[in-house]
Amino acid sequence: MPTHSTIAIADRLRASRKARALSQSALAKLADLQPSAVSHFETGRRLPSVDNLRLLADALCVSADYLLGRSRKPTAAGPAADAVLQQLTELSAADQARVTDIIKALATSRRRARGKNVRSSRPAYKSATEKGTP
């Protein structure tokens, strides 16, 4: 019988995968795992090992603490998040603001598309150039 921690990991793993519009097979490929392993983890039939938990967290760009239920919100973590943060710190303040605007617009567009169950092919934002901002 699944325990509370097994259910928490299963639910958060599934939610994180779906939030990124990944199939179990796609996540398995990103994490270098078998698709059946991802299925077992998401259904609570098995708990991931520490190594597999790290691979899954990195593939989903969330912290292992989030998947374990130790934090409430999925914070960006892992090599991909580290690389983005490093590049962001190398930008000017104006460019950082532009990147932040783009990220917010993409997230808003994604939330709207999810609500309609339709993927929008057009961005829901105007670039700084379209707004007339240098």
C-alpha positions, 0 to 999 in steps of 0.5 A: 500500500502506498505511503503518504510520501510515496503519494506525494512524490507520485503526485508532484512528479506527475504534475511537474511532468504535465506542467512541462507537457511531457509524456512519460516516455519523453521524461524517461528519455530526458532523465535516462530512465526506462518509461516503465520506471517513470510509470511506476514512480507516478503510480506510487508502485515504486519509490525512485532511488536517490540517484533517480530522484536527482535525474528526474528533478534535473530533467524537470528543472525542479528541486528534489525537495519539491518532489519529496514534498519538502517545499510547497512550490516547484523552484527552478533547480538543476543544471538547466536552471543554473545555466540560465541564471548564469547567463542572466547575471551576465546581461545588463539590467535593461536586458534582464528586464526584457528577459523577465518580461518575455518569461512572464509573457510566455508563462501567461500564454501557457496558462491561457493555452492550458485553460483552453486546452489549446496551444497558441502559436502566437505569443501573447506579448509584444517584444520591446521592438514592437512596443517601440522600446529600444 
